[in-house]
Amino acid sequence: RMAAAPPSYCFVAFPPCSKDGLVVFGKNSARPRDEVQEVVYFAAAEHDPGSKVECTYIEIEQVPKTHAVVLSRPSWLWGAEMGANEHGVCVANEAVVTREPASESEALLGMDLVRLGLERGATAKEALDVIVALLEEHGQGGNYYEDGSSCHTFQSAFLIVDRNEAWILETSGKYWAAEKITEGVKCICNQLSLTTKIDAEHPELRSYVKSQGWWNGDSDFNFSEVFSLADDHLACCSGRESLEKQGGDVSAQAMIDVLRDKDSGVCVDSESFLTTASIVSVLPQDPSFPCIHYFTGTPDPSRSIFKPFIFVDDVKLVPKVQSPSFGNDDPAKKIPRFQEKPDRRHELYKAHEWARSLLESDQDKGQKLMRIMLDLEKQGLEAMEDILSRTEILDPAEVVDLFYDCVDTELKFFK
């Protein structure tokens, strides 16, 4: 039996399920418990013809122009678990297990494809096209974890969202299928979910599965049934009901509440896995309003706070949520890889570790600290609601150090 994929959860809610004409996106990233995630920003850039880009394991052709992106990523790799770009595109991935064993050969990781889709796609559909073209050209494979003792490999699923629509993209090797979503609430987790509603697919998908004897060509083509191991694809997404119960009121706060829910299993805290970082994004369908992306940058959203980020020119960088860089000496870059594990904790992670230990050791002090933190978060959410309810255009100077200031204030409370 193949190793279980980490139980991450991704969500999207469209009007009329979400409020005020907003598309709301969220993800809890479940990863090995001790892994550090950082939040990093890369400005838009132009690249010389013929230049290359070094992904986690392989080098590929660079494109002439890449969009500005903000990413939440395990700090040893190049790609991202989730993130957004300056055009209001959000992408999150899921590791999935299919009946086709994932390749151990080093290729693109699902996480690399998240970043590549964001850097190269100005709409959700463009990001999807980028990801499937790169999959065709380079394939997916290589170790998903920073682990020198064994290779953990998975296939990938993606939730790709913009102000107008979302695509669920599920892959096995280079084969893929995708469904377009424009209404309701959708959840994807670490199992295949596409069935017979397929809006785009790999041109040879059906002939390939027929040649493998997985589908006879007569019955309805059901992607999950064809590609899942046994009945894996049946139980999924306990968080979706909570969002549907909101009945037209899904907001950033409602999405945060779902991501914090340990009872439903959406907020993972198990022997092997922990929700190591979370994101919530609010994408107004009216393009004159800015998209707002909230990141924790720390593990366990029930003990973390969501801090807002808005794309503007010259946005202030936040080194306190960036892990130290080890350059070419990084054990993740040397062959054989991962022979040692450097300390990748950033300043916010270390401060948050102290706060978590306080929550566990001294309930009164811990709860008091948590109340202060949630109050801080609430101020941020209210300030963002104010920006989205104004009639005048946002002055970029007002939010250029928004994320920086929120991280700084959080650190001051911990100290």
C-alpha positions in Angstrom: 0.0 0.0 0.0 1.4 3.4 -1.0 2.0 6.0 1.7 -1.0 8.2 2.4 -0.9 11.6 0.9 -0.8 14.5 3.4 -4.4 15.5 4.2 -4.5 19.1 3.0 -7.8 20.8 2.2 -8.5 23.5 -0.4 -11.8 25.4 -0.7 -13.5 28.0 -3.0 -16.8 29.7 -2.6 -18.6 31.7 -5.3 -21.5 34.1 -5.1 -24.3 33.6 -4.2 -22.8 31.3 -1.5 -20.2 33.9 -0.6 -21.1 37.5 0.3 -20.8 40.8 -1.4 -19.8 39.5 -4.8 -16.5 38.0 -3.5 -14.9 34.8 -4.5 -13.3 33.3 -1.3 -10.4 30.8 -1.5 -8.7 28.9 1.3 -6.2 26.2 1.9 -4.7 24.4 4.9 -1.3 22.9 4.0 -0.7 19.6 5.8 2.9 18.7 5.8 5.4 16.7 7.9 5.1 18.2 11.4 8.6 19.8 11.7 8.7 21.4 8.3 8.9 25.2 8.2 6.8 27.3 5.7 7.9 30.8 4.8 5.9 33.5 3.0 7.9 35.0 0.1 7.2 37.7 -2.5 8.8 37.9 -5.9 8.3 41.0 -8.0 7.3 40.8 -11.7 10.4 40.4 -13.9 11.6 40.3 -17.5 14.0 37.6 -18.5 16.6 37.5 -21.3 15.8 35.2 -24.3 17.2 31.7 -23.7 17.4 32.1 -19.9 16.6 29.1 -17.6 14.9 28.8 -14.3 16.2 26.4 -11.6 13.1 24.7 -10.0 13.4 22.3 -7.0 15.1 19.5 -8.9 15.4 20.4 -12.6 16.1 23.4 -14.8 13.6 24.5 -17.4 13.2 27.3 -20.0 12.3 30.7 -18.5 9.5 32.8 -20.1 10.1 36.5 -21.2 8.0 37.9 -18.4 6.9 36.5 -15.0 4.1 38.0 -12.9 4.6 39.2 -9.3 3.7 36.4 -6.8 3.3 35.9 -3.1 3.8 32.3 -2.0 3.6 30.1 1.1 6.1 27.4 0.7 8.1 24.8 2.5 11.4 26.7 2.8 13.6 24.0 1.3 12.0 24.0 -2.1 11.6 26.3 -5.1 7.8 26.1 -5.7 4.9 26.6 -3.3 2.1 24.9 -1.5 -0.2 27.9 -2.3 -0.1 31.5 -3.4 -1.4 34.2 -5.5 -0.3 36.6 -8.3 -0.8 40.3 -9.0 -3.7 39.4 -11.4 -5.8 37.8 -8.7 -5.0 34.2 -9.6 -4.7 31.8 -6.7 -3.3 28.3 -6.9 -3.1 25.5 -4.3 -2.0 21.9 -4.8 -2.9 18.6 -3.2 -0.7 15.5 -3.2 -2.8 12.5 -4.4 -2.3 8.8 -4.8 -3.6 7.2 -8.0 -3.4 3.7 -9.3 -0.4 4.8 -11.3 2.7 4.9 -9.0 4.2 8.4 -8.9 7.7 8.8 -10.4 10.8 8.9 -8.1 12.8 10.4 -11.0 13.5 14.1 -10.4 11.2 16.2 -12.5 8.8 19.0 -11.6 7.1 18.8 -8.2 3.4 19.6 -7.8 4.6 22.6 -5.7 6.8 23.8 -8.6 3.8 23.7 -10.9 1.9 25.9 -8.4 4.5 28.7 -8.7 5.0 28.3 -12.4 1.3 28.6 -13.0 1.2 31.8 -10.9 4.2 33.3 -12.5 3.0 32.7 -16.0 -0.8 32.8 -16.0 -2.8 36.0 -15.8 -6.1 34.1 -15.5 -7.1 30.8 -13.9 -7.4 29.2 -17.3 -4.0 30.5 -18.4 -2.4 29.0 -15.3 -4.1 25.7 -16.0 -2.7 25.7 -19.6 0.8 26.5 -18.3 0.7 23.7 -15.8 -0.5 21.0 -18.2 1.9 22.1 -20.9 4.8 21.8 -18.5 3.5 18.5 -17.2 3.6 17.2 -20.8 7.1 18.6 -21.4 8.9 17.7 -18.2 6.7 15.3 -16.2 6.2 15.3 -12.4 8.3 13.4 -9.9 10.9 13.5 -7.1 10.8 13.6 -3.3 7.9 15.6 -1.8 9.6 15.8 1.6 13.0 16.9 2.9 13.9 13.3 3.8 17.2 11.7 3.0 16.2 8.2 4.1 13.3 7.6 1.8 11.6 9.0 -1.3 7.9 10.1 -0.9 6.3 10.6 -4.3 2.7 11.7 -5.2 0.6 12.7 -8.2 -0.9 16.2 -8.1 -4.3 17.9 -8.0 -4.7 21.7 -8.1 -7.4 24.3 -7.3 -6.9 27.3 -9.6 -9.0 30.3 -9.0 -9.5 33.9 -10.3 -12.1 36.6 -9.9 -14.5 34.8 -12.3 -14.0 31.1 -12.2 -12.1 28.2 -10.8 -10.6 25.0 -12.3 -10.1 21.8 -10.5 -7.2 20.0 -12.2 -6.3 16.4 -11.4 -3.3 14.6 -12.8 -1.7 11.2 -13.0 1.7 11.3 -14.6 1.3 13.6 -17.6 -2.4 12.7 -18.0 -5.0 15.1 -16.6 -8.6 16.2 -16.5 -10.2 19.4 -15.3 -13.5 20.8 -14.3 -14.6 24.5 -14.5 -16.5 25.9 -11.5 -18.4 29.2 -11.5 -20.8 28.8 -8.6 -21.4 27.1 -5.2 -18.8 25.8 -2.8 -16.0 23.3 -3.8 -13.5 21.5 -1.7 -10.6 19.3 -2.8 -8.5 17.1 -0.6 -5.9 14.4 -0.9 -8.2 12.2 -3.1 -9.4 12.5 -6.6 -12.8 14.2 -6.9 -13.5 14.6 -10.7 -16.2 12.3 -11.9 -18.0 12.6 -15.3 -18.2 16.4 -15.6 -14.9 17.1 -17.4 -14.5 20.4 -19.2 -10.9 19.9 -20.5 -8.6 16.9 -20.6 -5.4 15.5 -22.0 -6.0 14.7 -25.7 -4.9 11.1 -25.3 -6.5 10.5 -21.8 -9.2 8.1 -22.9 -7.1 6.1 -25.4 -4.4 5.7 -22.7 -6.8 4.4 -20.0 -8.4 2.0 -22.5 -5.0 0.7 -23.5 -4.3 0.1 -19.8 -7.6 -1.9 -19.5 -8.9 0.6 -16.9 -12.0 1.6 -18.9 -13.9 -0.3 -21.6 -15.0 2.8 -23.6 -18.7 1.9 -23.2 -19.6 3.1 -19.7 -19.5 6.8 -18.7 -16.0 8.0 -18.3 -15.5 8.7 -14.6 -12.0 10.1 -13.9 -11.9 9.3 -10.1 -13.2 5.7 -10.7 -10.7 5.1 -13.5 -7.7 6.5 -11.6 -8.3 5.9 -7.9 -7.1 2.9 -6.0 -10.3 0.9 -5.0 -12.8 3.2 -3.3 -10.5 5.9 -2.3 -12.5 8.7 -3.9 -15.7 8.4 -1.9 -15.1 10.1 1.4 -13.9 13.7 1.2 -14.2 17.2 2.4 -15.9 17.5 5.7 -15.3 21.2 5.6 -17.6 21.8 2.6 -20.8 21.3 4.7 -19.7 23.9 7.2 -19.3 26.4 4.3 -22.6 25.4 2.7 -24.3 26.0 6.0 -23.3 29.6 5.9 -25.9 29.9 3.1 -24.8 32.9 1.1 -22.5 34.3 3.8 -19.1 32.8 3.2 -16.6 35.6 4.0 -12.9 35.6 4.9 -13.9 35.1 8.5 -16.1 32.1 7.7 -13.3 30.5 5.6 -10.8 31.1 8.5 -13.2 29.4 10.9 -13.4 26.3 8.7 -9.6 26.1 8.4 -9.4 26.3 12.2 -11.8 23.4 12.8 -9.9 20.4 14.3 -13.1 18.4 14.9 -13.9 18.2 11.2 -10.3 17.1 10.4 -9.8 20.1 8.2 -7.2 21.5 10.6 -4.7 18.6 10.8 -2.7 17.8 13.9 -1.8 14.1 13.8 1.2 12.0 14.6 2.7 12.4 11.1 1.1 15.6 9.8 0.4 19.2 10.9 -1.2 22.1 9.1 2.1 23.9 8.8 0.6 27.1 7.1 -2.7 28.4 5.8 -4.0 31.0 3.3 -7.4 32.7 2.7 -7.9 35.0 -0.3 -10.8 37.3 -1.1 -11.2 38.1 -4.8 -13.8 40.8 -5.6 -15.6 40.0 -8.9 -15.4 43.8 -9.6 -11.9 44.4 -10.9 -11.7 47.9 -9.5 -11.3 46.4 -6.0 -8.0 44.8 -4.9 -7.7 41.1 -4.0 -6.7 40.5 -0.4 -4.6 37.5 0.6 -4.3 36.4 4.3 -1.3 34.3 5.3 -0.4 32.7 8.7 3.2 31.9 8.0 3.1 29.7 11.1 1.7 26.2 11.9 -1.8 25.4 13.2 -4.3 28.0 12.2 -6.3 27.6 15.4 -3.2 29.0 17.1 -2.1 31.4 14.4 -3.3 34.7 13.0 -4.2 35.5 9.4 -2.4 38.6 8.2 -3.4 40.5 5.0 -1.3 41.1 1.9 -2.3 43.3 -1.1 -0.3 43.5 -4.3 1.1 47.1 -5.0 4.3 48.3 -6.6 7.3 48.3 -4.3 5.5 46.3 -1.6 7.7 46.1 1.5 9.5 42.8 1.9 9.1 40.9 5.2 12.4 39.1 6.1 10.9 38.0 9.4 8.7 35.4 7.7 11.5 34.3 5.4 13.7 31.3 6.3 17.5 31.6 6.2 19.0 31.0 2.8 21.9 28.4 2.5 22.6 29.1 -1.2 24.5 26.2 -3.0 25.5 24.7 0.4 21.8 23.8 1.0 21.6 20.0 1.6 18.4 20.1 -0.6 20.6 21.2 -3.6 23.5 18.8 -3.1 23.5 15.2 -4.5 22.8 12.9 -2.6 20.1 15.2 -1.3 18.9 15.9 2.3 22.0 14.3 4.0 21.4 16.8 6.8 18.5 19.1 7.9 19.5 22.7 8.5 17.5 24.9 10.9 15.1 26.7 8.6 13.0 28.5 11.2 12.3 32.2 10.5 11.9 34.8 13.2 8.1 34.6 13.3 8.2 30.8 13.4 10.5 30.9 16.4 8.4 33.5 18.3 5.3 31.5 17.5 6.9 28.3 18.8 7.4 30.1 22.1 3.7 31.2 22.1 2.6 27.6 21.3 4.6 26.3 24.3 3.0 28.9 26.5 -0.5 27.9 25.3 0.3 24.3 26.3 2.0 25.1 29.6 0.1 28.0 31.1 -3.5 28.0 30.1 -4.4 31.4 31.6 -1.5 33.3 30.1 -1.9 31.3 26.8 -5.6 32.1 26.5 -4.9 35.8 27.2 -2.3 35.9 24.5 -4.6 34.1 22.1 -7.4 36.7 22.8 -5.0 39.6 22.1 -3.9 37.8 18.9 -7.4 37.2 17.6 -8.2 40.8 18.4 -5.3 41.9 16.2 -6.5 39.6 13.5 -10.0 41.1 13.7 -8.7 44.6 13.3 -7.0 43.5 10.1 -10.1 41.8 8.8 -12.2 44.9 9.6 -9.7 47.3 7.9 -9.8 45.1 4.8 -13.6 45.0 4.8 -13.4 48.8 4.9 -11.2 48.9 1.8 -13.6 46.6 0.0 -16.6 48.8 0.8 -15.2 52.1 -0.3 -16.1 53.9 -3.4 -12.8 55.6 -4.0 -9.7 53.8 -5.5 -7.2 52.4 -3.0 -4.1 54.5 -2.5 -1.2 52.0 -2.9 0.9 54.0 -0.3 -1.7 53.0 2.3 -1.0 49.3 2.0 2.6 49.1 0.8 3.8 47.9 4.3 0.5 46.2 5.3 1.8 42.7 5.6 5.1 43.9 7.1 3.3 45.9 9.8 1.0 43.0 10.7 3.9 40.6 11.1 5.8 43.2 13.1 2.9 43.8 15.5 2.4 40.0 16.0 6.1 39.7 16.9 5.9 42.5 19.4 3.0 40.8 21.2 5.1 37.6 21.4 8.0 39.5 22.9 
